[in-house]
Amino acid sequence: LQFLYFIESLTHPFFYTEEKKKKKKKEKTMPSQKKSPKKRGSKKGGKHVSRSSKAGLTFPVGRVGSSLKKGRFARRVSAPAAVFLTAVMEYCTSELLTLSARCALKTSKSEDVEDKQQNIKPRHICLAVRQDEDLSQLLSQVTISGGGVMKHVHKAVLKKKKDSVPSDDTKKDKKSKKDKKDKKKKKSE
């Protein structure tokens, strides 16, 4: 929940970090110098800052926003919607990568930390998805190519414990099977 509140605060149109507020206060308190009047249409001297860097994200906010618009999911798409969706996508991806990296380390056969496998394969991704409850629910209808299947044996298929005493009928069946095997061996000799 804290993550969602954090994302919501990033999508607010008047989002400013405390550093930006401090810079503005410093600019106001410094003695003003004579500045030449700005011409209309002149650009600011600063560099362009992407929305991804403003929101502190790695995934491209602009590209996600344009794909939302091109997809025609709604008539209008707000700018915060693109930021929010990008943040959710980045979070899910990082979660999946960390879990699959753990699976890759567990399945590695060598005991040395330096020699352990460092590649994440589709099998590791499949194991990570199926072991995590939330990701399993999210990707329940997804088939991961080359991922294989989870190891699972149904209870009905498992062997019963040997603690129970076998009945007389099963003892007779075992003896008759042994007798048949012995007869076959004798005939073949």
C-alpha positions as CSV (number, residue, x, y, z in Angstrom):
1,L,0.0,0.0,0.0
2,Q,2.8,2.4,0.8
3,F,4.2,1.8,-2.7
4,L,0.8,2.8,-4.3
5,Y,0.7,6.0,-2.1
6,F,4.3,6.8,-3.3
7,I,3.2,6.3,-7.0
8,E,0.2,8.5,-6.4
9,S,2.3,11.3,-5.0
10,L,4.5,11.1,-8.1
11,T,1.6,11.5,-10.4
12,H,0.3,14.6,-8.7
13,P,0.6,17.5,-11.2
14,F,2.3,19.8,-8.7
15,F,4.9,17.2,-7.5
16,Y,8.0,18.8,-6.2
17,T,10.8,17.3,-4.3
18,E,12.2,19.1,-1.2
19,E,15.4,19.8,-3.1
20,K,13.5,21.8,-5.7
21,K,11.8,23.8,-3.0
22,K,15.1,24.6,-1.3
23,K,16.6,25.8,-4.6
24,K,13.6,28.1,-5.2
25,K,14.0,29.6,-1.7
26,K,17.8,30.2,-2.3
27,E,17.0,31.9,-5.6
28,K,14.6,34.2,-3.9
29,T,16.9,35.1,-1.1
30,M,19.9,35.9,-3.4
31,P,20.3,39.5,-4.4
32,S,18.9,40.1,-7.8
33,Q,21.1,41.0,-10.7
34,K,20.1,43.0,-13.6
35,K,18.9,40.6,-16.3
36,S,18.2,41.4,-19.9
37,P,14.6,41.2,-20.8
38,K,13.6,37.9,-22.3
39,K,12.5,37.7,-25.9
40,R,9.3,35.9,-26.7
41,G,9.7,32.3,-27.7
42,S,13.2,32.0,-26.3
43,K,14.1,28.7,-24.7
44,K,15.3,28.2,-21.2
45,G,19.0,27.5,-20.8
46,G,18.4,24.1,-18.9
47,K,18.4,20.7,-20.4
48,H,15.2,18.7,-21.0
49,V,14.4,16.4,-18.1
50,S,12.4,13.3,-19.0
51,R,9.2,12.3,-17.1
52,S,10.9,9.0,-16.3
53,S,13.7,10.7,-14.4
54,K,11.3,13.1,-12.7
55,A,9.4,10.1,-11.4
56,G,12.5,8.2,-10.6
57,L,11.7,5.4,-13.0
58,T,13.8,3.3,-15.4
59,F,11.0,2.4,-17.8
60,P,10.0,5.0,-20.4
61,V,7.0,7.0,-19.3
62,G,6.6,8.8,-22.7
63,R,6.5,5.5,-24.6
64,V,4.0,4.0,-22.3
65,G,1.8,7.1,-22.5
66,S,1.9,7.1,-26.3
67,S,1.0,3.4,-26.5
68,L,-1.9,4.1,-24.1
69,K,-3.1,6.8,-26.5
70,K,-2.6,4.6,-29.6
71,G,-4.4,1.7,-28.0
72,R,-7.6,3.7,-27.7
73,F,-8.4,2.3,-24.3
74,A,-10.2,5.5,-23.5
75,R,-11.0,8.8,-25.3
76,R,-8.5,10.7,-23.2
77,V,-5.5,9.6,-21.3
78,S,-4.0,11.7,-18.5
79,A,-0.2,12.2,-18.0
80,P,-0.3,10.7,-14.5
81,A,-1.9,7.5,-15.9
82,A,1.2,6.9,-17.9
83,V,3.5,7.5,-14.9
84,F,1.4,5.2,-12.7
85,L,1.3,2.4,-15.3
86,T,5.0,2.6,-15.9
87,A,5.7,2.4,-12.2
88,V,3.5,-0.7,-11.8
89,M,5.2,-2.3,-14.8
90,E,8.7,-1.6,-13.4
91,Y,7.7,-2.9,-10.0
92,C,6.3,-6.2,-11.4
93,T,9.4,-6.7,-13.6
94,S,11.9,-6.1,-10.7
95,E,9.9,-8.5,-8.5
96,L,10.0,-11.1,-11.2
97,L,13.7,-10.7,-11.8
98,T,14.7,-10.9,-8.2
99,L,12.6,-14.1,-7.6
100,S,13.9,-15.7,-10.8
101,A,17.5,-14.8,-9.8
102,R,17.0,-16.6,-6.5
103,C,15.7,-19.6,-8.3
104,A,18.7,-19.5,-10.6
105,L,21.0,-19.5,-7.6
106,K,19.1,-22.4,-5.9
107,T,19.1,-24.6,-9.0
108,S,22.9,-24.0,-9.6
109,K,24.8,-27.3,-8.8
110,S,28.1,-25.8,-7.6
111,E,28.5,-24.8,-4.0
112,D,31.0,-22.0,-4.6
113,V,29.3,-18.6,-4.7
114,E,31.6,-17.4,-7.4
115,D,30.9,-20.4,-9.6
116,K,27.1,-20.3,-9.3
117,Q,25.1,-19.7,-12.4
118,Q,24.5,-16.1,-13.3
119,N,22.1,-16.6,-16.2
120,I,18.3,-16.5,-15.8
121,K,16.7,-19.0,-18.1
122,P,13.0,-19.4,-18.9
123,R,12.8,-22.3,-16.5
124,H,13.9,-20.1,-13.6
125,I,11.2,-17.5,-14.6
126,C,8.6,-20.2,-14.7
127,L,9.6,-21.5,-11.2
128,A,9.6,-18.0,-9.8
129,V,6.2,-17.2,-11.2
130,R,4.5,-20.4,-10.0
131,Q,6.1,-20.2,-6.5
132,D,5.0,-16.6,-5.8
133,E,1.3,-16.3,-5.0
134,D,0.7,-12.9,-6.5
135,L,2.6,-13.5,-9.7
136,S,1.0,-16.9,-10.1
137,Q,-2.4,-15.3,-9.9
138,L,-1.4,-12.5,-12.3
139,L,0.1,-14.9,-14.9
140,S,-2.2,-17.8,-14.4
141,Q,-3.3,-17.9,-18.1
142,V,0.3,-17.4,-19.4
143,T,2.5,-20.1,-20.9
144,I,6.2,-19.4,-20.6
145,S,8.0,-20.8,-23.7
146,G,10.7,-23.2,-22.6
147,G,9.7,-22.9,-18.9
148,G,8.5,-26.5,-18.4
149,V,6.0,-27.3,-15.7
150,M,6.1,-27.3,-11.9
151,K,6.9,-30.6,-10.1
152,H,3.7,-31.9,-8.6
153,V,2.5,-35.4,-7.7
154,H,-1.2,-35.9,-6.8
155,K,-1.9,-37.5,-3.5
156,A,-3.8,-40.3,-5.0
157,V,-0.8,-41.4,-7.1
158,L,1.6,-41.5,-4.2
159,K,2.5,-44.8,-2.6
160,K,0.9,-45.8,0.6
161,K,3.0,-46.2,3.8
162,K,4.3,-49.7,4.6
163,D,3.2,-49.4,8.2
164,S,-0.2,-51.0,7.4
165,V,-0.3,-54.8,7.6
166,P,-1.0,-56.5,4.2
167,S,-4.0,-58.8,4.0
168,D,-3.7,-62.6,3.4
169,D,-4.9,-62.3,-0.2
170,T,-2.0,-60.0,-1.1
171,K,0.5,-62.4,0.5
172,K,-0.9,-65.2,-1.7
173,D,-0.6,-63.1,-4.8
174,K,3.0,-62.3,-4.1
175,K,3.9,-65.9,-3.6
176,S,2.1,-67.0,-6.8
177,K,4.0,-64.3,-8.8
178,K,7.3,-65.5,-7.3
179,D,6.5,-69.1,-8.2
180,K,5.7,-68.1,-11.8
181,K,9.0,-66.3,-12.1
182,D,10.9,-69.3,-10.8
183,K,9.2,-71.6,-13.3
184,K,10.1,-69.3,-16.2
185,K,13.7,-69.3,-15.1
186,K,13.9,-73.1,-14.9
187,K,12.3,-73.4,-18.3
188,S,14.8,-71.0,-19.9
189,E,17.7,-73.0,-18.4
